[in-house]
Amino acid sequence: MKTKTKQIIPVAHVVAWIIYIGLCIKAGGLIISFIISLMGNPALAGEIYADLDLSMLRQAGMRHYISVVSLLAALYCLKAHVFYILIQILSTLNLDYPFSTRVASWVDTISQLMLGMSVLALIAEGYCGWLAKRGVAITQSWGSSEYLFMAGVVFIVALVFRRGTEMQAENELTV
């Protein structure tokens, strides 16, 4: 069983790096195309990111356009930060003593970031719902409930890590 875990950790580390780089590219691409659309090419608002067409939003008002794109960029940046912390965990994880205060702190930070992402997505959903009532439909799924669910799961894992750290310290004292 231990050899499988030792084999999976490096693979998970590589996958986390790939996802982190992809999220950084998404966030950077969104921010750069947003800046270009603000500075001189308003037609870029129709193709700001992948399938996201925000041209109607830009026509409805610059304040709304900036707000929605800022919320979207913040979510991508937070996702990238979560994966950066995961990379740190995977690079410092010692399978002989998996519970350390640093890893427990990072897992706790991930749960807090996920909770922040769910609040941010909830705000974005409410704002887009408010905009939809005024005739500006945005076809963006924010996924606040998924972030909230993941925040709860990671919070439980953080509690397990905290308790595991305490038990590991107690075992080291008794030996």
C-alpha positions, 0 to 999 in steps of 0.5 A: 500500500505504501509503495502505491502512495509513494508512486501516486504522490509524484504523479499528483505533484505533476498534475497539480503543477499542470493545473496550476499553470493552466489556471495562471494562463487562464487568469493572465489571459483574462486579465490581459484581454480585459485590459486590452478591451478597456484600452482600445479594442472594445470588440474584444469584450465579445471574446474576452475569454473562451466562450464568454461574451461580455459585449452586452455587459460592456454596452450596458455599462462600464462599471458592470463590465469591470465588476464582472470581469474582476470577479471572474479574474479574482476567482481564477487567481484564487483557484491558482493560489489553491493549487500553488498551496497544494504544490507546496504540500505535495513537495514537502509531504513526508510519508513517514510523518505525514502530519506536520503543523505546516501541512495542517496550516496549509490545508486550513488555508486551502479551506479558508480560500475555498470558503472565500471563493464560495462567498465571491461566487455567491456575490457574482451569482447575485450580481449577475442575477440582478443584471439579468433582471435588467436585461443583461444576461450573462452565461457564466456559471459561478458554482458557489455551491460547489465551492462551498461544498469543497470548503466543507470537505477540505475543512474536515480534512484540515481538522483531521490533519490538526488532530493527526499532528497532535497525536503524532506529537503525543506519540513522539513524546511517549517514545 
